[in-house]
């Protein structure tokens, strides 16, 4: 049996490696996109954000919390709930005082 033997230049090998990398990357990204986050129900959402169900219903009614509705059911995404909690970060008094001092210091020398 004869085994074929091929000679490639360095550029051809690099092109081949780049093409294989792009194919692998595209395949990985398509698999990553297919793994969507599973929606959770209000009971699980209440446990995650440590609020009661009536409180969550009130926030949904006021459109203050991210949610989805299909029929009569409410659905939430864990990542959106965590992002919603993180968006409520408040600045401490010490940080505010520092900002005021910096502003006044800059204004004084202008």
C-alpha positions as CSV (number, residue, x, y, z in Angstrom):
1,X,0.0,0.0,0.0
2,X,1.2,3.4,-0.9
3,X,0.8,6.2,1.7
4,X,0.4,9.7,0.2
5,X,3.1,12.1,1.3
6,X,2.4,15.9,1.2
7,X,4.8,18.8,1.4
8,X,3.5,22.1,2.8
9,X,5.1,25.4,3.2
10,X,5.1,27.2,6.5
11,X,2.5,29.7,5.2
12,X,0.2,26.8,4.1
13,X,0.5,25.2,7.5
14,X,-0.3,28.5,9.2
15,X,-3.3,29.1,7.0
16,X,-4.5,25.5,7.7
17,X,-4.1,26.1,11.5
18,X,-6.0,29.4,11.3
19,X,-8.9,27.8,9.4
20,X,-9.1,25.0,11.9
21,X,-9.0,27.5,14.8
22,X,-11.8,29.5,13.2
23,X,-13.9,26.4,12.7
24,X,-13.4,25.2,16.3
25,X,-14.2,28.7,17.6
26,X,-17.4,28.9,15.5
27,X,-18.5,25.4,16.7
28,X,-17.8,26.3,20.3
29,X,-19.7,29.6,20.0
30,X,-22.7,27.9,18.5
31,X,-22.8,25.3,21.3
32,X,-22.5,28.2,23.8
33,X,-25.5,30.0,22.3
34,X,-27.6,26.8,22.4
35,X,-27.1,26.6,26.1
36,X,-29.6,29.2,27.1
37,X,-30.4,30.1,30.7
38,X,-33.4,28.2,32.0
39,X,-36.2,30.5,33.3
40,X,-37.2,30.0,37.0
41,X,-40.6,30.4,38.6
42,X,-41.5,32.9,41.3
43,X,-40.7,30.5,44.2
44,X,-37.1,30.2,43.1
45,X,-36.9,33.9,42.4
46,X,-38.1,34.6,45.9
47,X,-35.3,32.4,47.4
48,X,-32.6,34.0,45.2
49,X,-33.4,37.6,46.0
50,X,-34.7,36.9,49.5
51,X,-38.1,38.5,49.1
52,X,-41.6,37.2,49.7
53,X,-43.9,36.3,46.8
54,X,-46.3,39.2,47.5
55,X,-43.4,41.6,47.4
56,X,-42.3,40.2,44.1
57,X,-45.8,40.4,42.6
58,X,-45.8,44.1,43.7
59,X,-42.5,44.7,42.0
60,X,-43.7,43.0,38.8
61,X,-46.9,45.1,38.9
62,X,-44.8,48.3,39.1
63,X,-42.4,46.9,36.4
64,X,-39.5,47.4,38.8
65,X,-38.1,43.9,38.4
66,X,-37.1,42.0,35.2
67,X,-39.5,39.3,34.4
68,X,-41.3,37.5,31.5
69,X,-44.9,36.4,31.3
70,X,-46.4,33.6,29.3
71,X,-50.1,33.2,29.9
72,X,-50.7,33.5,33.6
73,X,-47.2,32.4,34.6
74,X,-44.3,34.7,35.6
75,X,-40.7,33.6,34.7
76,X,-37.4,35.1,35.8
77,X,-33.8,34.7,34.8
78,X,-31.3,34.3,37.6
79,X,-28.7,36.4,35.9
80,X,-31.2,39.2,35.4
81,X,-32.3,39.1,39.0
82,X,-28.6,39.3,40.2
83,X,-28.0,42.2,37.7
84,X,-31.1,44.0,39.0
85,X,-29.8,43.7,42.6
86,X,-26.4,44.9,41.6
87,X,-27.9,47.9,39.8
88,X,-29.3,49.2,43.1
89,X,-25.8,49.9,44.6
90,X,-25.7,53.1,46.6
91,X,-22.7,55.4,47.1
92,X,-21.6,55.6,50.7
93,X,-21.4,59.0,52.6
94,X,-17.6,58.8,52.7
95,X,-17.4,58.3,48.9
96,X,-19.8,61.2,48.4
97,X,-17.8,63.4,50.7
98,X,-14.6,62.6,48.8
99,X,-16.3,63.5,45.5
100,X,-17.5,66.8,47.0
101,X,-14.0,67.6,48.3
102,X,-12.4,66.8,45.0
103,X,-14.9,69.0,43.1
104,X,-14.5,71.9,45.5
105,X,-10.7,71.6,45.3
106,X,-10.7,71.6,41.5
107,X,-13.1,74.6,41.4
108,X,-10.9,76.6,43.8
109,X,-8.0,76.5,41.4
110,X,-9.8,77.3,38.2
